[in-house]
Amino acid sequence: QVQLVESGGGLVQSGNSLTLACKASGIALKHYTVGWFRQAPGNQREGLSCISRGDDSTYYSSSVKGRFTISRASAENTVYLQMNSLKPEDAAFYYCTATPRLGYCSETSVSRTAEYDYWGQGTRVTVTS
């Protein structure tokens, strides 16, 4: 059974940092393109970043570029999302997702939610001003 489990969410003050982790079981994440999405109440799910299988190339949306960093630790079967300079508008549930069918990361990769086969349950991030 495949599971993605996010962790690392919490309550932080604006300007501070959090690191989210997405740990997989049942699959080897190194063979998957992994994406991070978020969804705030009343909003659509927003694609933030992905890291591609194979060459670990990355993509960031304009809303997080320069502040967030995605990375893969294959030995831990985990993908991380380092989030710096957090803002109140970053508050949301954050989800990781994985697919073997996307071999690259781009704006298109994080818009095609239907391409992703596995999703975690989400972790909540709250940012106070």
Secondary structure, 3 states (H helix, E strand, C coil): CCEEEEECCEEEECCCCEEEEEEEECCCHHHCEEEEEEECCCCCCEEEEEECCCCCCEEECCCCCCCEEEEEEHHHCEEEEEECCCCHHHCEEEEEEEECCCCCCCCCCCCCHHHCCEECCCEEEEEEC
